[in-house]
């Protein structure tokens, strides 16, 4: 995956932009994502139907993959079958 690549879900409306990536297969709703949306939508997997939120960054446990959701949908994101989690915001320094 090349940074800046936009991927579209093949089972819902979700679209993401690759911020940082590896060679793993990005999935949404249990199906691989593609650069072009197919003519007919696939079937959403119940195991990956938690949804995605616009503006949120999704990362894997090791931090090797980071995706920015640019269009929300019903499918949840994964890489090679392993679910991604939302990236936590960095805490701002306290001002005394």
C-alpha positions, 0 to 999 in steps of 0.5 A: 500500500502506498501512502495517499492511495484511496481505497473503497469498500466493496460491501458498504460506503466506507472509503479510506486513505492510506497514511502508512501501510504495508503489503497486507490486504486492507479489508472492510466488512470482511471483504478486500477493499479496492481502488474502484468501487464494483458495480454490485456490492458484496455481502457485509460480514456480521463479524466486521459490521461495527462501522467506520467513522469519518475523520478517525484514524485506524491503526493496527497493534504494531503501528505499521498500518494507519488509515484515515476514514474519509467516508463512513460506512457500516463495515469495520476495517481490518488488515489480513483479517485482523481488526483495526482500532481507532487511534487515540489522540495525543494528550496535550501538555498541561498549561499551569 
